[in-house]
Amino acid sequence: MAEVVNLHREKKRRARAAEADVARENRVRHGRTGAQKAADRLAAERQERVAEGQRIGRDGDGRTE
């Protein structure tokens, strides 16, 4: 004998599964992990510190001499 299925519940389940698939595809296509964002942010800060240290005519607190 066949299993009894609530059609309303099944429709909702399929819709959620479809939305999850779309979300997964969007994360792969457009997303970056939090670790990647943090690494990029740290690299930018490090690069800014190096550039600041190499500027001519600046003292330690950022004012011109």
N, C-alpha and C positions, 0 to 999 in steps of 0.2 A: 504494500500500500504506500502511496506517496505521502510525503511530509506536508503538513499543513503550514502555509506561509502567509503571514500578514502582509498584504500587498503594500500598504502604506509604509510599514517599517522597511520593507525591502527597497522601496523607491528612495527613501531617505538614506539607506545604507549605500546604495549605488551612487547617489548624488555626492555624499561625503567622500567616497572613494575617488570619484572623478575630480572633485575639488582638490583632494590630496595629491593626485597625480599632477595636476596643473601647478600646484604650489611647489612640488618637488622639481618640476622642470624649470620653473622660474628661479628657484634657488640655485640650480646648476648654471643657468644661463646668466643671471644677473648678480647673484649673491656672492659675498665673501664671508668667511668665518670671522668671528670676533678676534681670534688670534692673528689672522692676517691683517685686520684693521689696526690692531695694537702694534704689530711689528712695523707697519708702514708709518704709524704715528711716531714711534720711537726713532725710526730711521730719520724722519724729517726733523725731529727735535735735535738729534745728534748732529745732523748736517748743519742746522742753524747755529748750534754752539761752535762748530768748527769755523763756519763762515764769520761769525761774530768775533772770534779770536784772531782772525786774519785781517780784519779791517784796519786800515791805517787811520790814525788820528782819533782813536777811541781809547778811553781808559776803562777801568774795570766796571763802572756802573752805567756805561752806555753813553756818557756825555762826551762831547768833543773837547779836545784839550785846548 
